[in-house]
Amino acid sequence: MAIHSIYTLSQDDAEARSWLGIFRRHGYRDLSDVVIERVYWLEGQVHPEALLPLLVNPIYQTASFHSALDPARGPIIEIAYHAAVTDPETPSILAAARALGETDLEFARLSKRYQFVGIAQEQAQKISERFLFNKVVQRIRDAAEKPLTLRPGGEPEAARTISLAGMTDSELSALSAARSWYAPLTQMRVIQAHELTQRRPHTDAEVEILVQSWSDHCYHTTWKSLGLLKRLAAATARINHPLVVSAFKDNAGGIEFYDGWVITLKGETHNFPSSIAPFGGVATKHGGVIRDTLGFGKGAYPIGGTTIMGTMDPALPEARVPAGALHPQLIVSESIRATAYYMNPMGIPMMHPLYRRHPGYAKCFALGHSVGLIPNRFSLKDDPRPGDHVLLIGGETGRDGIHGATASSTGMTAQTLERESAAVQIGHPITERRFTSAIPALRDAGCIRSITDLGAGGISCGAGEMGAETGVTLNLDAVPLKDQSLTAWEILLSESQERMLIAVEPEKLPEAEALLDRYEVGHAAIGQFTDSRRLQATWRGDRVVDLEMNFLWGACPIDSIVSAPPRRCLAPLAIPEPQTFEAWSGAVLSVLHHYHCADQSAAGTQFDSTVQGRTVIGPYGGKTHTMPTGVFVAAPLRDKSYGLITTVAFNPFYGEVNPELMAKLMVIEAVSKAVVAGADYREMALCDNFYTARVSPEVAWDLTRMVEMIADLSCNLGIPFISGKDSSSGSFEADGELIEAPPTLAVMALGRLRDVKRAVTKEFKKPGNKLLLVGEVDSSALGGSVYADSHGQRGDHLYCAASAPSIRAQWDALLKLHAAGGYASGAAIAEGGLAVRVFEAAYGSGLGARLDLGVFGTAERGPAARGISRRDQLLFGEFIGAALLEVPPDFDTSTFLDGVPHVVIGEVIAEPRLVLTARGNTFWLGEISNLAAEWSAAFREVLQ
Amino acid sequence: MTPPIAAILYAPGTNCHEETAAALERAGIESRLVLLRDLLDARARLRDYQAAVIPGGFSYGDHLGAGRVFAVLVAARLREEVSEFLDSGKPLLGICNGFQVLSEAGILPSRSIGERSMALLENQSAQFEDRKVRLAVSEQPCIWTEGLAGSILEMPSAHGEGRPLFRSSSPRIALHYASSSGAPALDYPDNPSGAPDAIAGITDETGLILGLMPHPERASLPAHDSQDGLTIFRNLARWLAH
């Protein structure tokens, strides 16, 4: 069949300009220009000219039948998809070509030719491999190549059997490693024994399914062994909160909103893929957690999301990046690009974009949340019944993401980057967007008995879990493939993104299929639920899987894990108190300039925060719309004033000092941020995301204590956890050095508000208002602080925060004060302490503040102030749970705050400056505009 | 007589249709969400509607160009239906991706379906820009901005490709990005795309069609911190009432 090619060029190509900037920043200083030529490959009896309206807009693009690039100007690298893989654009080109009357176009492909001016071929090659393509699905195309057809081809390997009979332990271990199964020996032995019992060798598909279903990622073996898996669920059951609709049993958790609606919440980490291929890893982090929302009940609609990244210091010199790890700057900038690439087309507002660093994140922490909305009557699934169809919807199945579940359950080494890149999925938001619109329509039409997303473990895991109580049989020949060379086990395990499984009752199948056609969503009925209690699959006439559900879900051996207290190498803080004006300037600026406190809007403004028209308070606010608000408030029901509020707490520094206390502080910080805005803690729920190094006795010790701490705390506060996820694979080995993630817990709080208009924001409102610090202060609050980090120190203990009863009393007091309209602005103390909250509130308002840091200097003033003897302790101490409130001068707060520690610590002033005084003497002042310049430059510098 | 109904045309990848419907409702206009697929398959007809809005999003993934596949489908398969709609003097609004569709379909600036004379290029920053913007309404006659000349409207803006380029004729500019003084904003980020002449929205010779990059529907409800966008939809309500 004839193959035509059309070459197009764009004038004023911002993408090419942007790459030029990126490559130059990464050291290719000789590079003077990048040109991108797109090549459309068209197969069939077509009139290429007739397709030009589709391929170019003549206002800024030109087309020709030969390349317009002059090879003499510089090396050209052409990137194309592998022959076996369908391009993401192919369906769009085919559909639009048909509309233009070119009905004989049989297949189309797109490749991109990058010309690099000023550098050699070898460097161009290197740039391309690092930035421009993903080897799993793409390749560098040889310009001389003359394809006979564009259609994806390739023959799959035949299904095989794998016999473990007679293998020694060391042979079993070697096989597990060689096949990237990462299965512990005990599991290999159970599979070996099962082979004897069933008197036939397993097929390759069966072994692959077993090791993957039993991976830590899917089976949570670490948590099960430590007895932690049900710990939080048990605490939530004990709280028995009236608002909880679903906790820890579905793809997400849910709480009752108002008027018969439920809000869902889920957080997922995608640490491994984001470490080895940040763009693909972070894009699919979002795609995956959004599908958890779509897979809640009978299908919830996503109305908000987050991106929370923990990496090594992006300013790290290249030489100090561990061998085999990507530079953290690259991880951060690629992650930003990926979040924009995925979240914006999904049309889901960004709630909390957050970037943090820690030297232990050689394997990065990549967390995303998804919040959803669903009518209460659809919030519980039905059980699939024998005879129900297994309907696969969304994208086609490809080679991407194979072994993701097993690979992500282990640590990383210097070789992982090379070896496991096939485990990274490729994300196409348009495919997910299509079914995001279709699922609520299917649900409302009664076409969904049950629904789940396909993530780790692919079809085998999704269908295997859905049919665990009944049985399921799959016809793998019915699975639409984008890569024709996939063999049976690969089809079953592929973690290709943007797919969901639905159990549809037989009478409803035609209606479901017609609806999916209208929404232009791909679909295939790939099997049926049975009463066999077996997972079965056929492929090309052979039965390739026949496993008892009991064995699959009940036979995984859980290795016991011993636990031992860690020895931490911590030293007390040794920071001299600033004594001069210059020293204070340095101290304030070092905190405002710190990665955790600096203006991160250069990243955040690349994400749509107002799409869906529900946003009330977005991630940024104030006069310039770049003041971090610290909360997200939305009005999910468009004609009502009811609000949802979310907040996040994540602090890797604290985890290094005292993991157990860190866990407590994260819960209190997240809740306090929402309470200060006016949300009642009695109407909140939480989501936990843990990340630790690969389990060792010490990690087991910390993990257990963190989980016990928050389980007990949630009971004592009456605030339930409703969803969460754990990852115990934060280890990175390079050149004999082991880099371990600090014990990490990110907490998201989800609450509701009767009236969004009553939510209090952070920016100051009026000069002359008093500034009130509510909550207990303590000299220990510099431990793990940003201030300490800016001195290269961590300290040896953390602020301990109030006990559950006293923090509840404090929240109750704040809520009463809020109800009485007692404060005009407010912010919970967090990273950077008072200094950062006051700066942000001033920056966001165009006003200033005068603080009296001598309030605790004499015994007769102020309440309990344990050991505060220095001004920097008060200014930079991270008193988690405390709040800074702006109170009208004539408002009497005493009746509200009776019994709660509080002190007037300053006032709002009209001049846009920050003035620090002690007992009447001004010892430092800074103009907000000068401080803002430093604050807003820091993160931008990192990105460049 | 049946009350006038506006069609909100959406395709796979469109993601602002529901809030657009909410804003129309707030302005007192009844609307229907109409899938482009249903028009293509003749399950729905444009002539049943008295006005149409193409909302924001990434239709068909913005493959091959922002709004292009949607526009090609309109120009190739719905040309007569759209011509009839426009020729009968019905108003049309394109917001963000909808503006990109109108421009790629040739409907803006010159109502010549299938003949393009403008493009919306990638932002100067080569990235998506999520901002709050101020819009200065010009004197240019346009039913969507009638009576608003000289006023400043605040609303969110969120797009990656919003920098207009015209073949020749000078466009009929209905909305300019404005700085805090109200003057046309040429500088980033008040002008988030780097649009020449601070162009945020244009109309056609009849004043019935408006294409704009910012999102009036996100500044239309009581919960929004600005309700300036509602004025644009209210203008449609007034026009439909006469």
Interface residues (C-beta under 8 A of the other chain):
Chain A: D12 D13 A14 E15 R17 S18 P53 L54 L55 N57 P58 I59 Y60 P88 E89 S92 I93 A95 A96 A99 L100 G101 A340 N344 P345 M346 G347 M350 H428 P429 I430 R433 R434 S437 R518 Y519 E520 V521 G604 T605 Q606 F607 D608 S609 T610 V611 Q612 G613 R614 T615 V616 H625 A635 R638 D639 S641 G643 V756 K757
Chain B: P12 G13 N15 C16 E18 E19 A22 A23 L35 R37 D38 L40 G56 G57 F58 Y60 G61 D62 H63 L64 G65 R68 V69 V72 L73 A75 A76 R77 E104 G114 R116 S117 M118 A119 L121 E122 N123 Q124 S125 A126 Q127 F128 E129 D130 R131 K132 P156 A158 G160 L165 F166 R167 P189 H215 E217 R218 S220 L221 P222 A223 H224 D225
